[in-house]
Amino acid sequence: MRMTRLISLTTALACAALAAACGSGDPDPTATPVPQPATAAPTTAPSMSATAAPTPTATVPGATRAPATATPTPRPTATPLPGFDADEYFGNRRIVVNVGYTPGGGYDTYARLMAAHLPKHLPGDQSFVVRNITGAGGARIFRETLIETDPEGLAVAVMHPRFIKRELVGDDVPDFDLDTVKIVGTASAFSDTSAMYAFRDYALTWDDVMAKDRAARYGATAPGDAGGIGAAFLELVGAPINVIYGYDGTSEIVAAFDRRELDVSDRGGPDSARSLNPDWITNREIVPLFHWGADPSDDQEFSDYVTNDLGAEIPPHLFDIISLTDDQKALFALTESINDRMNRLFVMHPDTPEHIYQIWVEAFRKTAADPDFIASAALLGREVGYAGPDVLLDALENGKRALEDPALREGFIILAGVE
């Protein structure tokens, strides 16, 4: 029954990805004007211990990368409001995009890309400002965007899926309500191949890590970090890895990994390495230890990056480096699916008038399919995969049903960072 529910959820979430071509501070957030459209130059106890039982053959979780052209899907359409002039309403307005992490990481990058290209598709002539409001694992954006801002459609936030996971299991996130928040969409709904990397002088394989006299140190922003699912899961099942929380985003984690404060990191992938520390690639300093997510045979960029850029071999899947039960595999696949499909969601005030909200939904959809947006993202080493509110809300309902299974729910709570 558990596997049936899991497969149902995974399938539904995979269908939710509509692809287009193609992480300190306190208390004062920084506001950075965005140029208008231009070509972008707590460690938990291992309650689910690993077993030595034979591992049945199982399909590796992670969907194939979405196709390069957007697939039509039913979506909400804006109903004109008599007497409402959208151009006049949005004209000469200042629109704020709130990000809960430091500049340079994935959330900040997608926020700035959207802020640079959305004006082309949103009525009127606006100015966009991206604000990095760090702290509390990215949760400070909710009060700024959903509580203290008037519901005028002039502020959006880019949120982490950990907050969705917490709400799914009944853990209340202050200033955020999954049932009422207005979801605009995401341009980051796809499944790539992720991997855990180490410097070559530390380890070449996971067996090398296992042979060390202490657990490998891994850094993440907070429990429930989507990028840290591989490390968090291994720690949960008793593998020798120690997840250290409290970093304020990808750029800080990359710096900590580079100065050897951390032993392993998933931030050695092509996006982070190329944009934040290209020397790792040029000097072939790092090597992948294991992977998860999409099958490398379906992710040509990852395969080329590992073999050609790093001069390494494609690493084994996470399931192949440790013995796991079927329930443990199902737990990992469920959490991974939500991370992939609910990643970097743009949300706005729950009381935003429906006609203004729908204008945003349509403008966001058009921006995600805009060739200039896609080209700008590609220049920054980022992919574009669009998913709108209709399919995302359907996927959330499927997630709620799957988590009625007590075993999946218990493990999901731990991986989601719910205390």
C-alpha positions in Angstrom: 0.0 0.0 0.0 2.8 2.4 0.9 4.5 1.8 -2.5 1.2 2.2 -4.3 0.6 5.6 -2.7 4.2 6.6 -3.3 4.1 5.7 -7.0 0.8 7.6 -7.3 2.3 10.7 -5.7 5.5 10.5 -7.7 3.6 10.2 -10.9 1.3 13.1 -10.1 4.2 15.3 -9.2 6.1 14.4 -12.3 3.2 15.4 -14.4 3.2 18.7 -12.5 6.4 19.8 -14.1 5.6 21.9 -17.1 8.9 22.7 -18.7 9.9 25.6 -20.8 13.1 25.5 -22.9 15.9 25.7 -21.6 21.4 31.0 0.2 23.1 35.9 7.1 22.3 39.0 7.7 20.0 40.4 10.4 17.9 42.5 10.9 18.1 44.9 8.0 17.5 43.3 4.6 19.4 44.6 1.6 17.5 46.0 -1.3 19.0 45.7 -4.7 17.5 47.4 -7.8 17.2 45.0 -10.7 18.0 46.2 -14.2 15.1 45.9 -16.6 15.1 43.3 -19.4 18.4 42.8 -20.9 20.4 39.8 -22.0 22.0 38.4 -18.8 25.5 38.4 -19.1 19.8 19.5 14.7 21.2 16.2 14.0 18.3 13.7 14.5 18.6 10.2 16.0 18.6 7.4 13.4 15.1 6.2 14.1 15.0 4.2 10.9 18.2 2.2 11.1 19.7 0.5 8.1 19.4 -3.2 7.8 21.6 -5.8 6.2 18.7 -7.4 4.5 19.1 -8.0 0.7 18.0 -5.0 -1.2 15.2 -5.7 -3.7 15.5 -4.2 -7.1 13.7 -0.9 -7.2 13.3 1.9 -9.7 15.6 4.8 -9.0 13.5 7.8 -8.0 13.6 10.9 -10.1 11.9 11.8 -13.3 13.5 12.3 -16.6 14.2 15.9 -17.4 11.3 17.7 -18.8 11.2 18.3 -22.6 12.6 21.5 -24.1 9.3 22.8 -25.1 6.4 23.6 -22.8 3.5 21.1 -22.8 0.1 22.8 -22.8 -1.9 22.2 -19.6 -5.1 23.6 -18.2 -4.4 26.7 -16.3 -6.4 29.5 -14.6 -7.3 32.4 -16.8 -7.9 36.0 -15.6 -11.5 37.2 -15.7 -11.5 40.9 -16.7 -12.9 43.1 -14.0 -15.2 45.8 -15.4 -13.5 49.2 -15.2 -10.1 47.8 -14.1 -7.2 49.2 -16.0 -4.2 46.8 -15.4 -1.8 49.1 -17.2 -2.8 52.0 -15.0 -2.8 49.9 -11.8 0.7 48.5 -12.3 2.1 51.6 -14.0 5.0 53.4 -12.1 4.7 50.9 -9.2 7.6 49.4 -7.2 7.4 45.6 -6.9 9.4 43.8 -4.3 10.7 40.2 -4.6 11.7 38.9 -1.2 14.4 36.1 -1.0 15.2 34.3 2.3 18.8 33.6 1.4 22.1 35.3 0.5 22.9 36.6 -3.0 24.5 34.3 -5.5 22.6 31.1 -4.7 19.8 29.4 -6.6 16.9 31.3 -4.9 18.5 34.6 -5.4 19.4 33.9 -9.0 15.9 32.8 -10.0 14.4 35.9 -8.2 16.7 38.3 -10.1 16.0 36.5 -13.4 12.3 36.9 -12.9 12.6 40.5 -11.7 14.6 41.3 -14.9 12.2 39.7 -17.3 8.7 39.8 -15.7 8.2 43.5 -16.6 7.9 42.6 -20.2 4.8 40.5 -19.5 3.2 42.4 -16.5 1.0 45.3 -17.5 2.2 48.8 -16.9 5.8 50.1 -16.3 7.1 48.9 -13.0 10.4 48.9 -11.1 11.5 45.7 -9.5 13.6 45.3 -6.3 15.0 42.1 -5.0 15.5 42.0 -1.2 17.6 39.4 0.6 16.0 38.9 4.0 18.1 36.2 5.6 17.8 34.3 8.8 15.5 31.7 10.4 16.3 29.3 7.6 14.6 31.5 5.0 11.3 32.0 7.0 11.6 35.7 7.5 10.2 36.4 4.1 6.7 35.3 5.1 6.0 38.2 7.6 7.4 40.6 5.1 5.3 39.3 2.2 2.2 37.7 3.6 1.5 39.7 6.8 3.0 43.2 6.9 2.5 44.0 3.2 -0.9 45.2 1.9 -2.5 42.6 -0.5 -2.1 44.8 -3.6 -0.1 42.4 -5.7 3.1 44.4 -5.4 5.2 41.9 -3.4 6.1 38.3 -4.0 8.4 35.9 -2.1 10.5 32.9 -3.3 10.0 30.1 -0.8 11.8 26.9 0.2 9.8 23.5 0.0 10.8 22.7 3.6 7.9 25.0 4.7 5.5 23.1 2.5 6.7 19.8 4.0 6.2 21.1 7.5 2.7 22.3 6.8 1.9 18.9 5.2 2.5 17.1 8.5 0.7 19.6 10.6 3.6 21.7 11.9 2.5 25.3 11.8 4.9 27.7 10.0 4.5 31.2 11.5 3.0 33.7 9.1 2.5 31.1 6.4 -0.6 29.0 5.7 -0.4 26.4 2.9 -4.1 26.4 2.5 -4.5 30.1 1.8 -1.3 31.4 0.3 -1.5 32.3 -3.3 0.9 30.3 -5.4 2.1 32.1 -8.5 4.3 29.3 -9.9 7.9 28.1 -10.2 10.4 28.2 -13.0 12.5 25.5 -11.2 10.3 22.4 -11.5 12.4 19.7 -12.8 14.4 16.7 -11.7 18.2 16.8 -12.3 20.8 14.4 -11.2 22.2 15.5 -7.8 25.4 14.2 -6.3 27.6 14.3 -3.2 31.1 15.7 -3.9 34.4 15.5 -2.0 37.8 16.9 -2.7 40.0 14.3 -4.2 42.5 14.5 -1.4 39.7 13.6 1.1 38.0 10.8 -0.7 37.5 9.3 -4.1 34.6 7.0 -3.3 32.0 6.5 -0.5 34.0 3.5 0.7 36.9 6.0 1.4 34.5 8.0 3.5 33.3 4.9 5.4 37.0 4.1 6.2 37.5 7.5 7.9 37.8 7.7 11.7 35.0 10.2 12.0 31.8 11.1 10.2 32.0 13.3 7.2 30.8 16.9 7.8 28.1 18.2 5.5 26.6 21.8 5.7 23.0 22.9 5.1 20.8 25.9 5.8 18.3 24.2 8.1 16.5 20.9 8.6 14.5 20.2 5.6 17.0 21.7 3.2 16.0 20.4 -0.2 19.6 20.2 -1.5 20.6 18.3 1.7 18.2 15.4 1.3 20.9 12.9 0.4 23.0 13.8 3.5 20.0 14.0 5.8 18.6 10.7 4.7 22.0 8.9 5.2 22.3 10.4 8.6 18.8 9.3 9.4 19.6 5.7 8.5 22.9 5.6 10.5 25.5 6.3 7.8 28.7 8.1 8.9 27.7 11.6 7.9 27.1 14.6 10.2 24.8 17.3 8.9 25.7 20.8 10.3 22.9 23.4 10.0 23.0 27.2 10.2 24.5 28.3 6.9 22.7 31.1 5.1 22.7 29.8 1.6 24.6 28.1 -1.2 27.3 30.8 -1.4 28.2 30.3 2.3 28.2 26.5 2.0 30.4 26.6 -1.1 32.9 28.8 0.8 32.9 26.5 3.8 33.4 23.5 1.6 36.3 25.2 -0.2 38.1 26.0 3.0 37.6 22.4 4.1 35.3 23.3 7.0 33.0 20.7 5.4 34.2 17.4 4.0 31.4 16.7 1.5 28.8 18.8 -0.3 26.2 18.5 -3.0 27.1 22.1 -4.0 29.8 20.7 -6.3 27.4 20.3 -9.1 27.7 22.2 -12.4 25.5 25.1 -11.5 27.1 26.0 -8.2 30.7 25.1 -9.2 30.6 27.0 -12.5 29.1 30.2 -10.9 30.8 30.2 -7.5 34.1 28.3 -7.7 35.1 27.4 -11.2 38.6 26.4 -10.0 37.1 23.2 -8.7 36.4 22.3 -12.4 39.5 23.8 -14.0 41.8 22.0 -11.6 39.6 18.9 -11.4 39.7 19.2 -7.6 36.4 17.4 -6.7 34.8 14.1 -7.5 31.3 12.8 -7.1 30.8 10.0 -4.4 27.2 9.0 -5.2 24.1 10.4 -6.9 20.3 10.6 -6.5 17.5 12.2 -8.5 17.3 11.7 -12.3 19.1 8.8 -13.9 22.4 10.1 -15.2 21.6 8.6 -18.6 18.7 11.0 -18.8 20.8 14.0 -17.7 23.4 14.7 -20.3 24.6 17.8 -18.6 25.5 15.9 -15.4 27.1 13.0 -17.3 29.2 15.4 -19.4 30.1 17.4 -16.4 31.4 14.4 -14.4 33.2 12.6 -17.2 34.5 15.5 -19.3 34.9 18.5 -16.8 35.8 16.6 -13.7 37.5 13.6 -15.3 35.7 11.2 -13.0 33.4 8.3 -13.4 29.6 8.3 -13.0 29.1 7.5 -9.3 26.7 4.8 -7.9 23.2 5.7 -6.8 22.6 6.4 -3.1 20.6 3.2 -2.8 23.7 1.2 -3.9 26.1 2.5 -1.2 24.1 1.3 1.8 21.5 -1.5 2.5 18.0 -0.1 2.8 14.5 -1.4 3.3 11.7 -0.8 0.8 10.0 1.6 3.3 13.2 3.6 3.6 13.5 3.9 -0.2 9.8 4.9 -0.4 10.4 7.6 2.2 13.4 9.0 0.2 11.5 9.0 -3.1 8.5 10.8 -1.6 10.6 13.6 0.0 12.7 14.0 -3.2 9.7 14.3 -5.4 8.2 17.2 -3.3 11.7 18.9 -3.3 11.9 18.7 -7.0 8.4 19.9 -7.9 7.8 22.5 -5.2 11.2 24.1 -5.5 11.6 27.9 -5.5 7.9 28.7 -5.4 6.8 32.3 -6.0 4.0 33.1 -3.6 2.0 36.2 -2.7 -0.5 37.5 0.0 -3.5 35.3 0.4 -5.8 38.3 0.3 -4.6 39.5 -3.1 -7.6 40.2 -5.3 -8.3 37.4 -7.6 -8.1 39.4 -10.8 -4.7 40.9 -9.8 -3.5 37.4 -8.8 -4.4 35.9 -12.1 -2.6 38.7 -14.0 0.5 37.6 -12.0 0.0 33.9 -12.8 -0.3 34.6 -16.5 2.7 37.0 -16.6 4.8 34.5 -14.7 3.9 31.7 -17.1 4.8 33.8 -20.1 8.1 34.9 -18.5 9.0 31.2 -17.9 8.5 30.5 -21.6 10.2 33.7 -22.8 13.3 32.9 -24.9 15.2 35.8 -23.5 14.5 34.6 -19.9 15.6 31.1 -20.9 18.7 32.4 -22.5 19.6 34.5 -19.5 19.1 31.6 -17.2 21.3 29.4 -19.4 24.1 32.0 -19.3 24.0 31.7 -15.5 24.0 27.9 -15.7 20.3 27.6 -14.7 17.6 25.5 -16.2 14.0 26.5 -16.6 11.1 24.2 -15.8 7.6 25.8 -15.4 4.8 24.6 -13.1 1.7 26.7 -12.4 -0.6 26.8 -9.4 -3.2 24.4 -10.8 -1.0 21.4 -11.1 1.0 22.3 -8.0 -2.2 22.4 -5.9 -3.2 19.0 -7.3 0.2 17.6 -6.3 -0.2 18.9 -2.8 -3.5 17.2 -2.4 -1.9 13.9 -3.5 0.9 14.5 -1.0 -1.6 14.9 1.8 -3.2 11.6 0.9 0.2 9.7 0.7 1.2 11.0 4.2 -1.8 9.2 5.7 0.5 6.2 5.7 2.0 6.3 9.3 5.4 4.8 8.4 6.0 7.3 5.5 4.7 10.1 7.7 7.1 9.4 10.6 10.2 9.4 8.4 9.0 12.3 6.3 8.6 14.4 9.5 12.3 13.9 10.3 13.5 14.6 6.8 11.3 17.7 6.6 13.0 19.2 9.7 9.8 19.2 11.8 10.7 19.2 15.5 
